[in-house]
């Protein structure tokens, strides 16, 4: 591990898990180009994550999981993203949702416990399928057009979800739907094996191609009454969701990978016009320093906020604004760092065989993950001008 890795390690256990994760990341990096070019889900990477027990990282200790803190979760996310961004973002949704359920305890305890134990015993994967073609991201308050109708002792669910990350590999989908009888919004836990559930391969993007965020199609899917795991409450003030920091951690990892690529290139590349590698060129050194300055600033904010989340359980609701700021600062900084890395490498960074062009495409996706910058700006402006 290099100096950037060491900056935020505080305990021997953190160092130990990062050393293990680094070996996985190196292995993932060997296949990252292939999965990106073919736009295939990284099943081999997830097989290794399952074998090494990463799917239980954020499951409560009392259910057999590791009970990882948010801080430790982000360390792992950032490291995996250095190897393969799509693998990291995909894993982050699974682990993040489990952390969210662990901390909020909004589900019936027996349902959550059974799910956790099934994940550990059978390496099951879970993610939310919330975004829809017309309503867009749920972060913007759109009501689901997906409907749930109670028919005797079952729910009948019909609708379509887009941006369903891990679609080819998921065992369970958490699906928000509008309950026909009450117009409430409920979350339904739907197994992949449910009749009427299918995946339509629509994922054709420039970046994060390996997440295979295809469409989930629900055609009169029938599930038992207990599949309704949560009735959503109307939102008032901004809700603090620390688990969503897995998003900026992923994009920070991409930026670190791009930075490392540029540094190694500068150490060895020596054009015929120079008597030394370009690492000795003042402008290259300035850009290298600027990358580290930006990364250290953004990552310090991210890990400091994660530490506040872990250490102030009773006051977490006050961190909603901090969390939104972290997402905006880190993802935008990551874009800037990848750009600087490409400027150091020059035209060679545009070759399809060069990892930097993949980092460039992947890192842009962070701008569109929740919360987007305009939502953060509105939150902060509303706070600044609210009447006390």
NUTOR-700012 format. One line per field, with one value per residue (C-alpha): residue number from 1; z, x, y; residue in one letter. Coordinates in nm, 4 decimals. Example, Ala and Ser with C-alpha at 12.3 -4.5 7.8 and 13.67 -1.06 7.14 Angstrom:
// residues 2
seq	1 / 2
Z	0.7800 / 0.7140
X	1.2300 / 1.3670
Y	-0.4500 / -0.1060
type	a / s
This chain:
// residues 388
seq	1 / 2 / 3 / 4 / 5 / 6 / 7 / 8 / 9 / 10 / 11 / 12 / 13 / 14 / 15 / 16 / 17 / 18 / 19 / 20 / 21 / 22 / 23 / 24 / 25 / 26 / 27 / 28 / 29 / 30 / 31 / 32 / 33 / 34 / 35 / 36 / 37 / 38 / 39 / 40 / 41 / 42 / 43 / 44 / 45 / 46 / 47 / 48 / 49 / 50 / 51 / 52 / 53 / 54 / 55 / 56 / 57 / 58 / 59 / 60 / 61 / 62 / 63 / 64 / 65 / 66 / 67 / 68 / 69 / 70 / 71 / 72 / 73 / 74 / 75 / 76 / 77 / 78 / 79 / 80 / 81 / 82 / 83 / 84 / 85 / 86 / 87 / 88 / 89 / 90 / 91 / 92 / 93 / 94 / 95 / 96 / 97 / 98 / 99 / 100 / 101 / 102 / 103 / 104 / 105 / 106 / 107 / 108 / 109 / 110 / 111 / 112 / 113 / 114 / 115 / 116 / 117 / 118 / 119 / 120 / 121 / 122 / 123 / 124 / 125 / 126 / 127 / 128 / 129 / 130 / 131 / 132 / 133 / 134 / 135 / 136 / 137 / 138 / 139 / 140 / 141 / 142 / 143 / 144 / 145 / 146 / 147 / 148 / 149 / 150 / 151 / 152 / 153 / 154 / 155 / 156 / 157 / 158 / 159 / 160 / 161 / 162 / 163 / 164 / 165 / 166 / 167 / 168 / 169 / 170 / 171 / 172 / 173 / 174 / 175 / 176 / 177 / 178 / 179 / 180 / 181 / 182 / 183 / 184 / 185 / 186 / 187 / 188 / 189 / 190 / 191 / 192 / 193 / 194 / 195 / 196 / 197 / 198 / 199 / 200 / 201 / 202 / 203 / 204 / 205 / 206 / 207 / 208 / 209 / 210 / 211 / 212 / 213 / 214 / 215 / 216 / 217 / 218 / 219 / 220 / 221 / 222 / 223 / 224 / 225 / 226 / 227 / 228 / 229 / 230 / 231 / 232 / 233 / 234 / 235 / 236 / 237 / 238 / 239 / 240 / 241 / 242 / 243 / 244 / 245 / 246 / 247 / 248 / 249 / 250 / 251 / 252 / 253 / 254 / 255 / 256 / 257 / 258 / 259 / 260 / 261 / 262 / 263 / 264 / 265 / 266 / 267 / 268 / 269 / 270 / 271 / 272 / 273 / 274 / 275 / 276 / 277 / 278 / 279 / 280 / 281 / 282 / 283 / 284 / 285 / 286 / 287 / 288 / 289 / 290 / 291 / 292 / 293 / 294 / 295 / 296 / 297 / 298 / 299 / 300 / 301 / 302 / 303 / 304 / 305 / 306 / 307 / 308 / 309 / 310 / 311 / 312 / 313 / 314 / 315 / 316 / 317 / 318 / 319 / 320 / 321 / 322 / 323 / 324 / 325 / 326 / 327 / 328 / 329 / 330 / 331 / 332 / 333 / 334 / 335 / 336 / 337 / 338 / 339 / 340 / 341 / 342 / 343 / 344 / 345 / 346 / 347 / 348 / 349 / 350 / 351 / 352 / 353 / 354 / 355 / 356 / 357 / 358 / 359 / 360 / 361 / 362 / 363 / 364 / 365 / 366 / 367 / 368 / 369 / 370 / 371 / 372 / 373 / 374 / 375 / 376 / 377 / 378 / 379 / 380 / 381 / 382 / 383 / 384 / 385 / 386 / 387 / 388
Z	0.0000 / -0.0763 / 0.1239 / 0.0078 / 0.1549 / 0.4827 / 0.5344 / 0.6824 / 0.8436 / 1.2200 / 1.3527 / 1.2931 / 1.1955 / 0.9280 / 0.7909 / 0.7878 / 0.5942 / 0.3505 / 0.2780 / 0.2019 / -0.0073 / -0.1975 / -0.3232 / -0.4468 / -0.6110 / -0.7969 / -0.9239 / -1.0263 / -1.2170 / -1.4445 / -1.5709 / -1.5520 / -1.9172 / -2.0344 / -1.8381 / -1.9523 / -2.3214 / -2.3186 / -2.0849 / -1.8796 / -1.5110 / -1.3156 / -1.1901 / -1.1303 / -0.9052 / -0.7031 / -0.6717 / -0.5031 / -0.2839 / -0.1739 / -0.1035 / 0.1080 / 0.3054 / 0.1886 / 0.1487 / 0.5280 / 0.6014 / 0.7227 / 0.8579 / 1.2364 / 1.4506 / 1.6317 / 1.3007 / 1.2119 / 1.0192 / 1.0697 / 1.1827 / 1.0055 / 1.0855 / 0.8111 / 0.8257 / 0.7667 / 0.4949 / 0.3044 / 0.3320 / 0.1680 / -0.0992 / -0.1957 / -0.2239 / -0.4362 / -0.6701 / -0.7388 / -0.8995 / -1.0679 / -1.0230 / -1.1360 / -0.8903 / -0.6066 / -0.6829 / -0.7186 / -0.3907 / -0.2255 / -0.2939 / -0.1351 / 0.1696 / 0.2067 / 0.2147 / 0.4759 / 0.6852 / 0.6447 / 0.7589 / 1.0457 / 1.1717 / 1.1159 / 1.2153 / 1.0166 / 0.9045 / 1.1155 / 1.3127 / 1.2111 / 0.8406 / 0.8556 / 1.0586 / 0.8207 / 0.5235 / 0.6878 / 0.7765 / 0.4240 / 0.2761 / 0.4973 / 0.4409 / 0.0681 / -0.0492 / -0.1632 / -0.3147 / -0.2580 / -0.4001 / -0.4288 / -0.7620 / -0.7135 / -1.0209 / -1.2902 / -1.6504 / -1.5789 / -1.2096 / -1.2216 / -0.9093 / -0.5844 / -0.4367 / -0.6304 / -0.4699 / -0.7666 / -0.6811 / -0.8138 / -1.1091 / -1.0050 / -0.8246 / -0.5537 / -0.5146 / -0.2310 / -0.3614 / -0.0677 / 0.1124 / -0.1539 / -0.3185 / -0.6962 / -0.8227 / -1.1710 / -1.3065 / -1.4507 / -1.2777 / -1.4453 / -1.3236 / -1.1371 / -1.0540 / -1.0199 / -1.2151 / -1.3547 / -1.0129 / -0.7656 / -0.5534 / -0.3926 / -0.5097 / -0.2767 / -0.4867 / -0.3930 / -0.5203 / -0.4730 / -0.2734 / -0.4690 / -0.1699 / 0.0313 / -0.2139 / 0.0351 / -0.0897 / 0.0331 / -0.0030 / -0.1126 / -0.0840 / -0.4002 / -0.4736 / -0.8188 / -0.8466 / -0.8335 / -1.1305 / -1.3608 / -1.2722 / -1.5572 / -1.6505 / -1.9752 / -2.0919 / -2.1569 / -2.0005 / -2.2782 / -2.1244 / -2.1538 / -1.7910 / -1.5137 / -1.7803 / -1.5570 / -1.3083 / -1.5653 / -1.4303 / -1.6523 / -1.6300 / -1.3828 / -1.5277 / -1.2920 / -1.4684 / -1.2154 / -0.9724 / -0.6732 / -0.3364 / 0.0165 / 0.2465 / 0.4527 / 0.1411 / 0.2379 / 0.4565 / 0.5046 / 0.4593 / 0.3653 / 0.5761 / 0.4130 / 0.4226 / 0.6142 / 0.6645 / 0.4855 / 0.5983 / 0.7005 / 0.5297 / 0.6095 / 0.4044 / 0.0841 / 0.1386 / -0.0336 / -0.3543 / -0.3083 / -0.1660 / -0.4922 / -0.7059 / -0.4776 / -0.5416 / -0.9176 / -0.8796 / -0.6739 / -0.9418 / -1.2099 / -0.9981 / -0.9492 / -1.3241 / -1.4019 / -1.1381 / -1.2641 / -1.6219 / -1.5288 / -1.3521 / -1.6625 / -1.9693 / -2.1224 / -2.4624 / -2.6836 / -2.6201 / -2.2530 / -2.0745 / -1.7944 / -1.7328 / -1.7317 / -1.3527 / -1.3405 / -1.5545 / -1.3285 / -1.4792 / -1.4346 / -1.0731 / -1.0194 / -1.1546 / -0.9410 / -0.6316 / -0.7263 / -0.7539 / -0.4055 / -0.2649 / -0.4019 / -0.2984 / 0.0555 / 0.1047 / -0.0247 / 0.1506 / 0.4815 / 0.4612 / 0.3750 / 0.6472 / 0.9085 / 0.8315 / 0.8484 / 1.1870 / 1.3096 / 1.1903 / 1.3727 / 1.6974 / 1.7309 / 1.6976 / 1.8770 / 1.6624 / 1.3183 / 1.1943 / 1.2090 / 0.9522 / 0.6480 / 0.5123 / 0.5822 / 0.3936 / 0.0902 / 0.0913 / 0.1030 / -0.1963 / -0.4026 / -0.3048 / -0.3421 / -0.6736 / -0.8348 / -0.6996 / -0.8408 / -1.1870 / -1.1548 / -1.0431 / -1.3317 / -1.5692 / -1.4227 / -1.4508 / -1.8199 / -1.8754 / -1.7310 / -1.9570 / -2.2590 / -2.5766 / -2.4761 / -2.2078 / -2.4836 / -2.6175 / -2.5439 / -2.4070 / -2.1445 / -1.8113 / -1.7795 / -2.0470 / -1.8519 / -1.5287 / -1.7105 / -1.8262 / -1.4942 / -1.2763 / -1.4654 / -1.3452 / -0.9922 / -1.0865 / -1.1504 / -0.8376 / -0.5499 / -0.4286 / -0.7438 / -0.7108 / -0.7724 / -0.4862 / -0.2538 / -0.3629 / -0.2904 / 0.0533 / 0.1472 / 0.0087 / 0.1932 / 0.5145 / 0.4619 / 0.4081 / 0.6347 / 0.9021 / 1.2542
X	0.0000 / 0.1186 / 0.1052 / -0.2480 / -0.3695 / -0.1908 / -0.3400 / -0.6666 / -0.5782 / -0.6183 / -0.6148 / -0.4320 / -0.7590 / -0.8191 / -0.4706 / -0.5268 / -0.8526 / -0.7120 / -0.4134 / -0.6530 / -0.8746 / -0.5749 / -0.4987 / -0.8559 / -0.8365 / -0.5187 / -0.6921 / -1.0022 / -0.7873 / -0.6663 / -1.0219 / -1.1590 / -1.0857 / -1.2545 / -1.5741 / -1.5867 / -1.5379 / -1.7885 / -2.0317 / -2.0603 / -2.1335 / -1.8157 / -1.9383 / -1.5818 / -1.5103 / -1.8232 / -1.7383 / -1.4156 / -1.5951 / -1.8336 / -1.5519 / -1.3698 / -1.6826 / -1.7296 / -2.1074 / -2.1475 / -1.9254 / -2.2103 / -2.4446 / -2.4962 / -2.2602 / -2.5538 / -2.6671 / -2.3220 / -2.1920 / -1.8878 / -2.0858 / -1.8431 / -1.8527 / -1.9212 / -1.5558 / -1.4318 / -1.6914 / -1.5615 / -1.2010 / -1.2972 / -1.5091 / -1.2341 / -0.9785 / -1.1979 / -1.2768 / -0.9065 / -0.9245 / -1.2652 / -1.5121 / -1.8215 / -1.7522 / -1.7110 / -2.0258 / -2.2280 / -2.0995 / -2.1600 / -2.5333 / -2.5611 / -2.3511 / -2.4921 / -2.8530 / -2.7719 / -2.6014 / -2.9049 / -3.1420 / -2.9088 / -2.9100 / -3.2737 / -3.4330 / -3.7424 / -3.8056 / -3.9676 / -3.6694 / -3.7335 / -3.7507 / -3.4223 / -3.2519 / -3.3650 / -3.2401 / -2.9013 / -2.8551 / -2.9537 / -2.6986 / -2.4257 / -2.5192 / -2.5933 / -2.4069 / -2.7239 / -2.7151 / -2.9694 / -3.0306 / -3.3050 / -3.4820 / -3.6362 / -3.5814 / -3.8493 / -3.8620 / -4.1114 / -4.0714 / -3.6901 / -3.4799 / -3.6759 / -3.4460 / -3.6531 / -3.9778 / -4.1456 / -4.4271 / -4.3747 / -4.5903 / -4.5246 / -4.8381 / -4.9107 / -5.2625 / -5.3699 / -5.5482 / -5.6636 / -5.3454 / -5.1021 / -4.9715 / -4.9847 / -4.7118 / -4.6781 / -4.4292 / -4.0860 / -3.7689 / -3.4564 / -3.0961 / -3.1193 / -2.7516 / -2.6368 / -2.9462 / -2.7930 / -2.6726 / -2.9386 / -3.1283 / -3.3578 / -3.5002 / -3.6335 / -3.9081 / -4.0948 / -4.4523 / -4.7684 / -5.0253 / -5.3497 / -5.5867 / -5.4181 / -5.1880 / -4.9070 / -4.5627 / -4.4374 / -4.1109 / -4.1566 / -3.8938 / -3.9205 / -3.7104 / -3.5649 / -3.7573 / -4.0976 / -4.3228 / -4.3624 / -4.0252 / -3.7800 / -3.4727 / -3.4593 / -3.1045 / -3.1102 / -2.7784 / -2.5761 / -2.3736 / -2.0314 / -1.9358 / -1.9909 / -2.0763 / -2.0038 / -2.2793 / -2.5305 / -2.7979 / -3.0659 / -3.4436 / -3.6484 / -3.9866 / -4.2680 / -4.5673 / -4.8384 / -4.5796 / -4.7476 / -4.5738 / -4.6977 / -4.8361 / -4.5161 / -4.3245 / -4.4291 / -4.1298 / -4.1792 / -4.4439 / -4.2705 / -4.3244 / -4.3648 / -4.0360 / -4.0055 / -3.6557 / -3.3622 / -3.2972 / -2.9430 / -2.8316 / -2.4687 / -2.4608 / -2.4830 / -2.1224 / -2.0311 / -2.0931 / -1.8278 / -1.5894 / -1.6167 / -1.5409 / -1.2573 / -1.1097 / -1.1337 / -0.9504 / -0.6768 / -0.6336 / -0.6053 / -0.3580 / -0.1446 / -0.1491 / -0.0294 / 0.2445 / 0.3833 / 0.3732 / 0.5598 / 0.8303 / 0.9138 / 0.8124 / 1.1045 / 1.0529 / 1.3579 / 1.3330 / 1.4269 / 1.7316 / 1.5088 / 1.1580 / 0.8751 / 0.8473 / 1.1144 / 0.9184 / 0.7904 / 0.4396 / 0.4040 / 0.5146 / 0.2657 / -0.0182 / 0.0885 / 0.0891 / -0.2500 / -0.3959 / -0.2761 / -0.3916 / -0.7404 / -0.7604 / -0.6375 / -0.8822 / -1.1845 / -1.0984 / -1.0356 / -1.3866 / -1.5326 / -1.3603 / -1.4125 / -1.7858 / -1.7914 / -1.6209 / -1.8825 / -2.1538 / -2.0006 / -1.9368 / -2.2573 / -2.5399 / -2.7948 / -2.7229 / -2.7029 / -3.0103 / -2.8065 / -2.5580 / -2.7893 / -2.6296 / -2.2761 / -2.3427 / -2.4774 / -2.1756 / -1.9373 / -2.1011 / -2.0816 / -1.7263 / -1.5770 / -1.7384 / -1.6542 / -1.3008 / -1.2668 / -1.3598 / -1.0985 / -0.8271 / -0.8893 / -0.8705 / -0.5353 / -0.4044 / -0.4967 / -0.3272 / -0.0069 / -0.0184 / -0.1336 / -0.2785 / -0.1894 / -0.4590 / -0.7214 / -0.6207 / -0.8792 / -0.5983 / -0.5189 / -0.7024 / -0.7317 / -0.9999 / -1.2050 / -1.1528 / -1.2639 / -1.5875 / -1.6571 / -1.5900 / -1.8440 / -2.1214 / -2.0742 / -2.2269 / -2.5581 / -2.5727 / -2.7830 / -2.7901 / -2.7081 / -2.5396 / -2.8552 / -3.0333 / -2.7402 / -2.7328 / -3.1053 / -3.0668 / -2.7879 / -2.9636 / -3.2837 / -3.0856 / -2.9064 / -3.2261 / -3.4693 / -3.6538 / -3.5539
Y	0.0000 / 0.3530 / 0.6749 / 0.7544 / 0.4255 / 0.4817 / 0.8290 / 0.7076 / 0.3745 / 0.4033 / 0.0468 / -0.2784 / -0.4484 / -0.1859 / -0.2427 / -0.6166 / -0.6051 / -0.3491 / -0.5707 / -0.8552 / -0.6285 / -0.4963 / -0.8471 / -0.8766 / -0.5346 / -0.6306 / -0.9425 / -0.7463 / -0.4969 / -0.7773 / -0.8313 / -0.4771 / -0.3998 / -0.7197 / -0.6637 / -0.3023 / -0.3829 / -0.6666 / -0.4864 / -0.8046 / -0.8434 / -0.9409 / -1.2770 / -1.3996 / -1.1015 / -1.1664 / -1.5336 / -1.4247 / -1.1707 / -1.4445 / -1.6893 / -1.4295 / -1.3412 / -0.9818 / -1.0106 / -1.0160 / -0.7162 / -0.4911 / -0.7584 / -0.7285 / -0.9357 / -1.0983 / -1.2467 / -1.3771 / -1.0769 / -0.8538 / -0.5470 / -0.3134 / 0.0554 / 0.3088 / 0.4155 / 0.0604 / 0.0039 / 0.3080 / 0.1911 / -0.1370 / 0.0320 / 0.2724 / -0.0066 / -0.2359 / 0.0544 / 0.0930 / -0.2497 / -0.2419 / 0.0418 / -0.1480 / -0.4274 / -0.1768 / 0.0200 / -0.3004 / -0.4423 / -0.1063 / -0.1192 / -0.4648 / -0.3800 / -0.0305 / -0.1439 / -0.4059 / -0.1373 / 0.0891 / -0.1860 / -0.2721 / 0.0862 / 0.1808 / -0.1526 / -0.0592 / -0.4158 / -0.6845 / -0.8250 / -1.1858 / -1.0936 / -0.9044 / -1.1761 / -1.4498 / -1.2485 / -1.1885 / -1.5533 / -1.6573 / -1.4147 / -1.5614 / -1.9252 / -1.9057 / -1.5923 / -1.4195 / -1.0702 / -0.7941 / -0.4476 / -0.1913 / -0.1381 / 0.2052 / 0.4230 / 0.4275 / 0.5545 / 0.8343 / 0.9168 / 0.9149 / 0.8895 / 0.8456 / 1.1118 / 1.3664 / 1.2550 / 1.0925 / 0.8516 / 0.4980 / 0.3984 / 0.0395 / -0.0754 / -0.3311 / -0.4644 / -0.6927 / -1.0005 / -1.2142 / -1.3243 / -1.2030 / -0.8882 / -0.8562 / -0.6207 / -0.4758 / -0.2239 / -0.1570 / -0.0377 / 0.0976 / 0.1323 / -0.1981 / -0.2519 / -0.6159 / -0.7230 / -1.0448 / -1.1594 / -1.0467 / -1.2960 / -1.0369 / -0.7053 / -0.4370 / -0.2778 / 0.0416 / 0.0360 / 0.2391 / 0.0421 / 0.0609 / 0.0650 / 0.3384 / 0.5236 / 0.4637 / 0.3733 / 0.0386 / -0.1511 / -0.5127 / -0.7853 / -0.9927 / -1.3030 / -1.3530 / -1.6781 / -1.5047 / -1.5833 / -1.2852 / -1.1328 / -1.0849 / -0.8827 / -0.6888 / -0.6168 / -0.2429 / -0.1349 / 0.0314 / 0.3118 / 0.4727 / 0.4170 / 0.1633 / -0.0905 / -0.3892 / -0.3001 / -0.4283 / -0.1964 / -0.3466 / -0.3100 / -0.5101 / -0.6053 / -0.7101 / -0.8603 / -0.9480 / -1.0815 / -1.2425 / -1.2431 / -1.3223 / -1.0541 / -1.0545 / -0.9360 / -0.5826 / -0.5021 / -0.1285 / 0.1397 / 0.4630 / 0.7711 / 1.1107 / 1.2976 / 1.6197 / 1.7542 / 1.5871 / 1.2299 / 1.1364 / 0.8155 / 0.7467 / 0.4283 / 0.6319 / 0.7409 / 0.4152 / 0.6136 / 0.8840 / 0.6215 / 0.4295 / 0.7348 / 0.8358 / 0.4912 / 0.5471 / 0.8780 / 0.7134 / 0.4473 / 0.7168 / 0.9114 / 0.6000 / 0.5267 / 0.8785 / 0.8716 / 0.5403 / 0.6673 / 0.9849 / 0.7844 / 0.5823 / 0.7817 / 0.9699 / 1.1326 / 1.1855 / 1.5586 / 1.5144 / 1.3720 / 1.2422 / 1.1001 / 1.3509 / 1.3181 / 1.5870 / 1.8322 / 2.1146 / 2.1172 / 1.7418 / 1.7734 / 2.0551 / 1.8436 / 1.5464 / 1.7659 / 1.9077 / 1.5571 / 1.4675 / 1.7998 / 1.7489 / 1.3842 / 1.4460 / 1.7341 / 1.5418 / 1.2161 / 1.3940 / 1.5372 / 1.1974 / 0.9979 / 1.2695 / 1.2644 / 0.8839 / 0.9024 / 1.1490 / 0.9116 / 0.6162 / 0.8036 / 1.0082 / 0.7597 / 0.9779 / 1.2855 / 1.1255 / 1.3106 / 1.6307 / 1.4972 / 1.5027 / 1.8183 / 1.6966 / 1.3734 / 1.5563 / 1.7879 / 1.4920 / 1.3282 / 1.6470 / 1.7394 / 1.3917 / 1.2994 / 1.6326 / 1.6136 / 1.2623 / 1.3914 / 1.6668 / 1.4244 / 1.1843 / 1.4813 / 1.5855 / 1.2299 / 1.2245 / 1.5588 / 1.4142 / 1.1094 / 1.3049 / 1.1588 / 0.8038 / 0.8251 / 0.8139 / 0.4745 / 0.2065 / -0.0093 / 0.2552 / 0.2226 / 0.6000 / 0.6262 / 0.3709 / 0.5640 / 0.8795 / 0.7178 / 0.5482 / 0.8507 / 1.0622 / 0.8312 / 0.9587 / 1.2916 / 1.1164 / 0.9007 / 1.0368 / 1.2998 / 1.4978 / 1.8352 / 2.0388 / 1.8617 / 1.9308 / 2.2953 / 2.3310 / 2.1699 / 2.4074 / 2.7139 / 2.6253 / 2.5860 / 2.9161 / 3.1137 / 2.9337 / 3.1293 / 3.0308
type	x / x / x / x / x / x / x / x / x / x / x / x / x / x / x / x / x / x / x / x / x / x / x / x / x / x / x / x / x / x / x / x / x / x / x / x / x / x / x / x / x / x / x / x / x / x / x / x / x / x / x / x / x / x / x / x / x / x / x / x / x / x / x / x / x / x / x / x / x / x / x / x / x / x / x / x / x / x / x / x / x / x / x / x / x / x / x / x / x / x / x / x / x / x / x / x / x / x / x / x / x / x / x / x / x / x / x / x / x / x / x / x / x / x / x / x / x / x / x / x / x / x / x / x / x / x / x / x / x / x / x / x / x / x / x / x / x / x / x / x / x / x / x / x / x / x / x / x / x / x / x / x / x / x / x / x / x / x / x / x / x / x / x / x / x / x / x / x / x / x / x / x / x / x / x / x / x / x / x / x / x / x / x / x / x / x / x / x / x / x / x / x / x / x / x / x / x / x / x / x / x / x / x / x / x / x / x / x / x / x / x / x / x / x / x / x / x / x / x / x / x / x / x / x / x / x / x / x / x / x / x / x / x / x / x / x / x / x / x / x / x / x / x / x / x / x / x / x / x / x / x / x / x / x / x / x / x / x / x / x / x / x / x / x / x / x / x / x / x / x / x / x / x / x / x / x / x / x / x / x / x / x / x / x / x / x / x / x / x / x / x / x / x / x / x / x / x / x / x / x / x / x / x / x / x / x / x / x / x / x / x / x / x / x / x / x / x / x / x / x / x / x / x / x / x / x / x / x / x / x / x / x / x / x / x / x / x / x / x / x / x / x / x / x / x / x / x / x / x / x / x / x / x / x / x / x / x / x / x / x / x / x / x / x / x / x / x / x / x / x / x / x / x / x / x / x / x / x / x / x / x / x / x / x / x / x / x / x
